[in-house]
Amino acid sequence: MKKIDKREFLQVLIKKAQQQLDFISTYLQNAGDERLTWKKGQEWNIAECLEHLNTYSIYYLPRIEDKIKQHREADILDDFFSRGFVGSFFIKMMGNTKKYKAAQQHVPKGQQSPELIVADFMKYQKQLLECLRLVKNLNLSKCRIPISINKIIKLRLGDIFEFLIVHNERHIQQIKRQLALSEKLGTELLNQ
């Protein structure tokens, strides 16, 4: 696999994660339950998308933080990151437009208030950003974390970060579609 400059890699991920946080805080932080739960078609509504993403944060962020705290000298000081084969596969999967069925543990349950779901997403995104800033001295290729759907498979820490951000982006695009539909329909109703 090709070696990537770790500093540039982390800067790109930090920028994307910050953009995702900014989008959610700008457009959804005070959106209200009606907008967050509005739904057309079979796609998840906005709250469901964010709840789905929150399940990934709940699983991965504590494990990432443990890796940061428990790093060994062998895990430190590498200026490059190399993607793993399995990590590249999952990242590529999230980057395409094909629909996938969510694993049972990541299906939204709808048991929290939509506004709390948004607040949790923002909290987790800030936590992710902090982790991205703290790993600048860790070897992102040697540190590995088991994936949420199969604990036997472990991905490189750099792959986990990239997967989380690409996966977030996939669902933020879905949220943008829901927003566009609800605004279009709202405008049409006003014009009738």
N, C-alpha and C positions, 0 to 999 in steps of 0.2 A: 504494500500500500504506500501511497505517496505521503511524504512527510510534510506537515503543514506548520508554519510558524505559529507557535503557541500564543504569543502575545497578540498577533493579528487575529487569530481564531477567537480568542476570548473577547477582544474588542468588538468584533462583529456580533458575537452572541450577546454581549452586554447592550449594544446598541439596539438590537432587535427586541430583546426582553424589555428594555426601557420604552420602546415604541409601543409594545403591546400594553404595558402598564398605562402609558399615557392615553392610549385609545380608550381603554376601559374606564379610566378615571374621568375622562372628558365626556364620553357619550353614555356611560351606563351607571355611574356612581349615584346619580340622583334621578334615574329614569323612572322609577316607580314600578310597582308590581304589574300593572296592566301591560306596560311595554315589555317588561322582562319575561312575561309569560305568554305574550301574544304568539300565536302559531298559525301558520298556513301550510297545509300539506303534512307530509310525514316527517319532515326534518325536525330535530329538536328545537325547542324555543331557546331564547337567549340564556335564561336561567339554567336550563338543562345542559347547554353547551359548557357553561362555566362550572357547573357542578361536576360534570364529567372531567374537566381539566383539573379541578380541585382534588379529585380522587388520586390522580397521578402525583400531585404535589404532596399529598398526605403520605403517600408511599415513599417517594424518592427523596424528598428534602431531608428527612431525619437521617437517612442512610448516607446522603452526601455530606451532611454535617458531621456524622460519625467518622467518615473517611478523612475529612479535613482535620479532625481532632486526633485521630489515631495514626496519622501518616508516619511512615518509617523513613529513614534516611534514603533507602533505596527508591522510595516513591517521589523523591524530590529532585529538582535541578535537571530538567530536560527542557530545552528550548523549543522542542518540536512535539507535535502530536501526530500519530498515525491512526486513522480510522480502522476499526475492525471490520471484518466481513459481515458479521451479523448486524452490527450497529449500522453499517452503511445500508444494509437491506431495509431495516426498519425506518431509517431516515428517508430513504428513497420512497418507501411505501407512503409515508405521510405527506410527501411532496407532490404526489399525483392526485388526481381528482376522483379516483375510483372510491366508491363507498365501501366501508368495512363494518362488520358487526363488532360492537364493543364487547370486550370480555366482561363477564357477569359482574366482577368486582368494580368495574368502571362505568356501569350503567347508572344514570341518574335515578335517584330514588324519590326526589321531590318532597323530602321531609323537612327541608329548611326553608325559611322565608327567602324569596328572591333577592331582597336587598342584602341579607346576610351572606348569601352566596357570592354576590359581587364584592362585598367587603372582604370575604375570605380569599377570593381570587387575588385581590390587590395585595393583601397581606402576604400570600404565598409568593406572588411575583416579586415583591420587595425582598423576601427571604432568598429567592433564587438569584436575584441580582447580587445580594451580599455574598452568597456562595461563589458566584462567578468571580467576584473581586478577590476572594480569599484563596483561590486555587492557583494563583499565578506562579507559585513556587512548587506546586505538585506536579508529578509526572502523570499526565492525563491518560497515558496509554497503559501504565502499569496498575493504577488504581482501578478496581473493578467492583461493580455492584450487580447483584442478581436482579433480573427483570421482574416486574410485578406479576406477570401471568405465568411464569415458570421459573422458580427459584434456582433451578439447576443452571440455567443460562445466565452468564454474567457478561455485562457490557463494560467497555472501557468508560471511565468517567467522562471523558470528552464526548463520547457518543451519547451518553445519557443526557448531558447538557444540550447537545444539538437536537436530540430527539424531542426533549421537552419543549424546546422553543419552536421547532418545526411543527410539532403536534398542536401547540397553542395557536400558531399561525393558521393552521388548517381550520380550526374551529372559530377563530376570529373572522376568517373569511365567511364562514357559515353565519356568524352573528351579523356581519355586514349585509348579507343577503336578506336576513330576517328584518333588519332595520329598514333597508330599502323597500321591501315589500310593505311593511307596516306604514311607512311614510307615504308611499304611493297610494295605498288604499285609503289612508287618512285624508289625503289631498282629494282623492276622487269623491269621498263621502261629503267633504265640505263643498265641493263644486256641484253637487246634486240639488 
